[in-house]
Amino acid sequence: MDATAAVSALSALAHAGRLEVFRLLVRAGKDGMAAGDIARATGHVPQTLSGNLNILGHAGLVSSRREGRSIIYTADYERMTSLLGFLMEDCCGGVPEICAPIAEVAARAACCQPGAVQ
């Protein structure tokens, strides 16, 4: 990921409503969620949700697909990983203890445990 793409992704996430939607989609896993379910879970009105999903989509953080009459949105885990990697690239500066707390958080996360089903 380059700096321009990182700025685009971070800008998209720099809004409480969009961050809430993105985190919900991350938790939803690879199956994603229908727009109506996202609206019910977050309490966002359809127009606001649609705008937020468009911004997240333009930043490459979510994708959509049609299933029947529903539009299903999913988090783009590859893009999320690229963003996190970009942010962590120069983290330690030769001092691994700086990044150790972040590695510990990832290791404790239920989703990151071996055999975890997403």
N, C-alpha and C positions, 0 to 999 in steps of 0.2 A: 504494500500500500504506500502511496506517496502522500506528501503533505496536503495536496489539494483534496484528495479523496478523504483523508482523515478529517479535514476541516468540514467537509460536506456532511460526513457522518456525525461528527460531534455537534454541528449546528442543528442537525435534525433532532438529536437527542437532548438539546438544550432547551427543552420545553416540557413542563411537568406532564401534560397530557400525552405527548408523543412518547416520552420516557415510560409512562405507565402502560401504554399500548405495546411498546416494544418488549418490555419485561413480561407482560402477559403472554405475548406470542413466543418468547423464549421458553417460558414455562409450559406452553401448550405443546411443544415438541414438533416433530416433523409433520404431523398430521395437520397442524395449524388450527385456525378457528374461522368460522363464518363471520362476516361483518356484523350481522345481527347479534351474534353471541358476544362479540367484542363490545358492542354498544351496551348490551345489558350488563356485562361484567364491569364496565368502567363508568357507566352512567353518562357517556358522551352522546350528545344528540347526533343524528346521522350526518348532518352537514359538517359539523366539526370533526367527527371521526373520519369522514371521507377526506377532508383536507389534510388531517394528520397522517393518514395512511399514504396519501399521495406524496407528501414530503418525505416520509420514511422510505417509500419506494424509490423516489428519485435519488436518494442517498445510497440506495442499494442495500438497505437494511432489512427490507421485507419484500416478498414477492407474492403474487396472487395467481390464482387459477380458478376457473369456473367449474363448478360441479352442479349440474342441473341448473336450478334457479339461484343458487348461492355462489358468492365469491368467497373463496377460502384464502386467508392470508397466513403466511408463514414467515418466521424470522429467518434471515439468511445467516446461518451459523458460520459459514466460511468467511463472510464479510465481517461478522462480529469478531471472529478469531483474528482476522487480519488487522482490524482496528486495535484490538488488545495487544497484538504482537508489535504493531507500530508504536504504541504508547510505551511498551516495555523494552523496546530494542536497546536503548542505552541506559537502562535503569540502574544497573549496578555500578557502572564506572570502575570495575575491578574490585568492588567491595560487595560480595554476595549477600552479606547480612542486610543490606538495604532492601533487597527484593524478597528476602526470606518470609516476611509476614504475608506478602501477597501469595506466595506459593503455598503457605500454610492454609490460607483461606480457601484456595482452590482444592487443596487436598481434603479439607473438611466438608466441602460442599457435597451434599447427598448425590447430586447429579454427576459428580466427577468420580464417584467410587467405582472400582472395577465391578462389572456386572450390572451397573445401574441401567435401567431401561428408560429411555427418553420418549 
